Amino acid sequence: MKRIFLFLAVAGAVFFSLTADDAEAIRIYEEGHALYQEGKFYDAAKKFEEVEFEATTPLIRSNALRAQSGAWQMCGMFTKEYEALEKLLSLYPEFADNDLIALREFELAERYYAGDRDPAYWHLRWIPWLNNGDKSLELYTAALKHAPFADWAPRARLRRAWLLDEDDKKLESVEELRILVRDYPTHSLHKYAMLALANGLFNLSEHGDGDGAYLRDAYQVLLDFQKRYPDAPENEWVRRRLLHYRDAQAQRLFDMATYYRKQGRTDAAERYLAKVLIDYPDAEVAPESEVELVKLDENYVPMDFPPESGARLPKLRTYEIPTEAERTLLNPGENGNHYLLSLPDLRISHGENESKEEKSEK
């Protein structure tokens, strides 16, 4: 639904005429209003920008910014509209509707998130790739700053967490999900926020988790999810993730035991290996831990029937990308082309790619 933040009422125009210093601003505003009525929205927006420059009264400037935002909206210039709204809210908050502006910024963020892009230049709008890019993260951030507890805030926070994770800002993404899980326990998005939070914490633990805090938090979030949503179809994934946690914790203990064994401290190594078998008997490293413990302690009696560990998440194999030919005729983006792959020179063999120095060495 479109929300156009327009225009000055007739009574307001009469009020402006009483201000002699703003006579020129009022005249320009009337021209912009006439252009808007004719459907010339871009020209109207430029006129309203002149009004903002010419006016001296805060009320007239604020209405000029409001008129700008409406004209830019009709042009489909989302970035310009957003800038006008932010300027209105920061410079003239007493004349701005905070909740309505925050809602409009959220709507613009949703459009960017869905793939819409606005032209970078109005007169070159026919060039599809000449746009202002994806500003959804910036807009979600601004909207939440102005209205952090609006009805649409949970969706905006979940979107923002996803975009931060995509931008490799994993810690900020996790903090956003923590807020969503903490402040909206009855919202329909709460269960998905819990799953995303657990997954984000697991990812953080794999990139450095000195005391295991991220891993413990992820484990607790998944346990809470099982209690709160026992019939959720995602519980199979949760079960496998819990096994992953147990494997990771057991591996940490096993690594500590290996470290102490290499240092000659067999007593400490035995304690860590025994803890693996007691606390995590179903872990993947449990059989290896038992073998090592038997080597260190002759009095240890192995368990007869270790528990079944259960199915884990599948492990994906990775392969290296084949190396490309050294000599190419054309590379992507070279000389203004729009190719996605480089164009190799097929007229030469692999041997001809070698330099004279390489051939002489052979």
Secondary structure, DSSP 8 states (H G I E B T S, - for coil): ---------HHHHHHHHT-GGGHHHHHHHHHHHHHHHTT-HHHHHHHHHHHHHH--SHHHHHHHHHHHHHHHHHHT-HHHHHHHHHHHHHH-GGGS-HHHHHHHHHHHHHHHHTT---BSSGGGTT-TT-B----HHHHHHHHHHH-TTSTTHHHHHHHHHHHHHHTT-HHHHHHHHHHHHHH-TTSTTHHHHHHHHHHHHHHHHTT--TTSHHHHHHHHHHHHHHHH-TT-TTHHHHHHHHHHHHHHHHHHHHHHHHHHHHTT-HHHHHHHHHHHHHH-TTSTTHHHHHHHHHHH-TT----SS--------------------S-EEE-TTGGG---SS-EE-TTS-TGGGS-HHHHHH-
